Amino acid sequence: MGATIAAGGRDSVFPLIEKLIQRGLESSALAAPSARIAAEWFLNLLIGDLQIRRVIHTLPVPSDKDVDSRVVAATSAFRKLCGT
């Protein structure tokens, strides 16, 4: 199951996030040790253990409002971490 989740999600999305962050590093809009590390940080802020908690049924399906709130919080934290 983990391989399927990775292939359908993280393995396809991570390179896109990494590429976007790389552009931010190249334009000096972001500061981080590398695009790969910053992409890991962003995904950890955005997702954390949410997926595994959903799989083991300890969390309900998040509402659209919950998803939006999580995106805003992760983006804000990422800007504090990597913004210039």
Backbone bond lengths (Angstrom), bond angles and torsions (degrees), N, CA, C in turn:
res aa  C-N    CA-C-N  psi(-1)  N-CA   C-N-CA  omega(-1)  CA-C   N-CA-C  phi
1 M - - - 1.441 - - 1.533 110.56 -
2 G 1.328 116.34 -39.75 1.456 119.47 -179.38 1.520 112.47 -60.40
3 A 1.331 116.45 -40.23 1.470 120.43 179.43 1.525 111.09 -64.29
4 T 1.311 116.45 -38.31 1.467 120.60 179.18 1.521 111.22 -66.59
5 I 1.341 115.70 -44.19 1.473 119.81 177.63 1.527 109.86 -61.22
6 A 1.326 116.59 -45.15 1.470 120.46 -179.43 1.522 111.35 -62.62
7 A 1.315 116.98 -45.44 1.465 120.52 -177.38 1.524 111.70 -65.94
8 G 1.305 117.09 -39.66 1.456 120.94 -177.04 1.508 113.77 -84.10
9 G 1.304 117.94 -14.66 1.452 120.72 -175.82 1.517 112.51 -124.70
10 R 1.309 114.61 -86.32 1.464 121.21 -172.83 1.526 113.05 -57.22
11 D 1.328 117.72 -44.65 1.462 119.93 -176.83 1.524 112.90 -65.37
12 S 1.317 117.01 -24.75 1.463 119.07 177.91 1.527 111.78 -94.05
13 V 1.326 117.73 -29.92 1.463 121.35 -176.67 1.530 112.40 -87.47
14 F 1.319 117.43 -38.61 1.469 121.11 -175.68 1.527 112.91 -54.74
15 P 1.339 119.23 -47.80 1.471 118.46 179.66 1.533 113.06 -60.38
16 L 1.317 117.22 -32.82 1.470 120.28 178.10 1.522 111.16 -68.64
17 I 1.319 116.32 -43.05 1.465 120.45 177.66 1.517 110.07 -64.79
18 E 1.320 116.22 -43.43 1.461 121.12 179.78 1.533 111.09 -60.65
19 K 1.315 116.74 -41.93 1.463 121.18 179.37 1.534 110.53 -64.70
20 L 1.314 117.23 -42.63 1.458 121.33 178.58 1.529 110.76 -63.38
21 I 1.299 116.75 -43.79 1.462 120.73 178.60 1.524 110.22 -65.56
22 Q 1.323 118.09 -38.19 1.466 120.98 177.57 1.530 110.65 -58.00
23 R 1.323 116.38 -41.27 1.480 119.47 176.92 1.518 110.39 -62.80
24 G 1.323 116.82 -39.17 1.470 120.40 176.90 1.513 112.22 -63.88
25 L 1.323 117.03 -38.05 1.463 120.76 176.80 1.524 111.05 -67.31
26 E 1.321 115.96 -43.34 1.475 120.25 -178.96 1.522 112.32 -64.89
27 S 1.325 117.34 -32.47 1.467 120.62 179.68 1.524 112.05 -90.12
28 S 1.327 116.71 1.71 1.470 123.69 -177.71 1.526 113.37 65.25
29 A 1.320 117.56 18.39 1.460 121.05 174.36 1.528 110.44 -77.31
30 L 1.333 116.50 -22.59 1.453 122.59 178.46 1.520 109.51 -127.45
31 A 1.322 115.79 155.94 1.457 121.90 174.87 1.524 107.75 -133.01
32 A 1.323 116.45 123.05 1.459 122.04 179.78 1.525 108.22 -160.85
33 P 1.323 117.43 160.71 1.472 119.70 178.95 1.530 112.75 -59.61
34 S 1.331 117.37 -34.96 1.457 121.93 177.53 1.520 108.40 -165.54
35 A 1.318 115.30 162.86 1.461 119.71 177.52 1.526 110.39 -64.72
36 R 1.315 117.17 -37.44 1.470 121.15 -179.68 1.528 110.57 -63.21
37 I 1.321 116.73 -46.79 1.468 120.06 179.86 1.529 110.37 -64.18
38 A 1.319 117.22 -44.17 1.461 120.10 179.99 1.525 111.59 -64.42
39 A 1.322 117.63 -36.48 1.465 120.83 177.11 1.532 110.16 -65.14
40 E 1.317 117.12 -39.51 1.472 121.08 175.54 1.526 109.97 -61.65
41 W 1.329 116.17 -45.67 1.465 119.86 179.07 1.523 110.50 -58.17
42 F 1.337 115.94 -46.29 1.461 119.69 -177.50 1.528 111.19 -61.98
43 L 1.315 117.15 -46.92 1.463 119.63 -179.73 1.524 111.63 -64.68
44 N 1.325 116.68 -36.45 1.463 118.95 177.04 1.524 110.81 -65.11
45 L 1.315 117.27 -39.51 1.464 120.55 177.29 1.524 111.25 -67.28
46 L 1.313 116.46 -39.79 1.463 121.02 -175.96 1.526 112.33 -76.06
47 I 1.311 116.79 -45.23 1.456 120.47 -170.86 1.526 112.46 -105.44
48 G 1.331 116.58 -42.57 1.454 119.40 -177.82 1.518 110.63 52.53
49 D 1.321 116.15 -128.91 1.466 119.80 179.73 1.522 111.82 -101.94
50 L 1.319 116.58 18.41 1.464 121.21 -177.51 1.527 111.92 -57.06
51 Q 1.323 117.24 -46.68 1.467 119.59 -176.53 1.522 112.31 -62.95
52 I 1.326 116.84 -44.82 1.459 118.20 -178.70 1.525 110.47 -67.99
53 R 1.318 117.42 -35.93 1.464 119.91 177.57 1.526 111.16 -66.21
54 R 1.323 117.60 -31.37 1.472 120.41 175.04 1.525 110.04 -70.35
55 V 1.335 116.57 -42.44 1.462 120.74 -178.54 1.530 111.05 -62.36
56 I 1.324 116.74 -38.94 1.466 119.43 -178.29 1.533 112.12 -90.91
57 H 1.316 115.86 9.98 1.471 122.76 173.27 1.525 114.64 62.12
58 T 1.331 116.58 34.48 1.461 118.63 174.63 1.522 111.98 -99.33
59 L 1.320 116.42 -4.24 1.465 122.15 176.01 1.523 109.14 -132.27
60 P 1.326 116.34 141.56 1.466 118.56 174.41 1.531 110.17 -76.07
61 V 1.315 115.92 169.90 1.461 120.56 174.17 1.527 107.38 -61.01
62 P 1.335 117.31 128.15 1.468 118.47 -179.39 1.529 111.09 -69.56
63 S 1.313 114.79 143.91 1.461 120.07 176.21 1.527 109.08 -75.11
64 D 1.314 116.42 166.76 1.468 119.84 175.94 1.519 110.18 -58.81
65 K 1.322 116.90 -38.45 1.468 121.16 178.71 1.527 110.72 -63.47
66 D 1.338 117.38 -42.08 1.463 121.25 177.77 1.528 111.11 -63.00
67 V 1.323 116.66 -42.54 1.466 121.19 178.96 1.531 109.73 -63.01
68 D 1.318 116.86 -47.43 1.468 120.53 178.91 1.522 111.30 -59.41
69 S 1.317 117.20 -43.51 1.470 121.35 179.34 1.520 111.23 -62.62
70 R 1.322 116.31 -40.34 1.462 120.40 -179.99 1.529 110.87 -66.20
71 V 1.324 116.89 -40.00 1.471 121.12 178.38 1.526 110.14 -63.28
72 V 1.321 116.84 -45.76 1.475 120.91 -179.98 1.529 110.18 -61.22
73 A 1.326 117.35 -45.93 1.462 121.12 -179.37 1.529 111.55 -64.01
74 A 1.322 117.23 -44.08 1.468 120.88 -179.56 1.521 111.17 -65.33
75 T 1.319 116.14 -42.41 1.464 120.13 179.67 1.526 110.74 -64.57
76 S 1.316 117.21 -42.17 1.464 121.56 178.46 1.529 110.91 -62.52
77 A 1.322 116.74 -45.62 1.461 120.52 179.34 1.529 110.77 -64.93
78 F 1.323 117.14 -39.65 1.462 120.98 179.53 1.530 110.44 -64.18
79 R 1.321 116.97 -41.63 1.470 120.02 177.84 1.516 111.46 -61.96
80 K 1.333 116.84 -39.16 1.470 120.24 177.37 1.517 110.49 -65.98
81 L 1.306 116.45 -37.16 1.457 121.67 -177.99 1.528 112.75 -74.85
82 C 1.337 117.00 -42.26 1.468 121.09 -170.71 1.525 114.73 -118.51
83 G 1.313 118.12 -4.97 1.465 119.53 -178.51 1.510 112.54 -68.80
84 T 1.310 115.12 156.84 1.466 119.46 178.70 1.517 110.34 -111.33
